[in-house]
Amino acid sequence: TQGLTITLPSAASSVGEALAQAGLAPQGLDYTIPPESEPLPADGRIRLVRVREEVLIEQTPLPFETSYQPAPEVEIDNQVVVQAGEYGMTARRVRVRFEDGVEIARSTEAEWVAHAPQDRILGYGTQIVQRTASTDDGPISYWRALQMYAVSYHPGETGGTITASGLEVRKGLA
């Protein structure tokens, strides 16, 4: 009984005998101060420490990696999930010791991978598909369309239509 003080008369010759007479014999991992085999102390004080241990299994997720591989059946600039990733799990067996209800020690007895992670694999498209678009200058053939930000030159207050490269501005100048 934690934190409880009991006063009893005893003619016992040892700490263990006195506790047995009081119905408070140590059990399992319990211990006494002074030890059970010692004679009763002069002041008559005996401390019985109740000990219990728990074994816990703690789990921690293991992240998965992502890798890429070519996917020839997929059009360029697209991706597909070839294999979905899956988290793994590590497990750890931990022994926790309590004395009079207070945790005093914690130790890892074993650790293992309970479930290995499964990598995510993304496939990137490598298939070239020719397309045709109509323009004011006639049809053009292309295989990749990109969105971009463009600037233009125009004659300003300073005059002239020369680009930074020294060429005169004209349609199609890149």
Salt bridges, closest charged atoms under 4 A:
ASP30 OD2 - ARG50 NH1 2.52
GLU53 OE1 - ARG95 NH1 3.09
GLU53 OE2 - ARG97 NH1 3.41
GLU54 OE2 - ARG52 NH1 2.37
GLU58 OE1 - ARG92 NE 3.40
GLU58 OE2 - ARG106 NH1 3.05
GLU75 OE2 - ARG131 NH2 2.65
ASP77 OD1 - ARG144 NH2 2.66
GLU86 OE2 - HIS115 NE2 2.64
GLU99 OE2 - ARG97 NE 3.23
ASP100 OD2 - ARG47 NH2 2.99
GLU103 OE2 - ARG106 NE 3.01
GLU109 OE1 - ARG93 NE 3.15
GLU109 OE2 - ARG95 NE 2.40
GLU111 OE2 - ARG92 NH1 3.64
ASP137 OD2 - LYS171 NZ 2.70
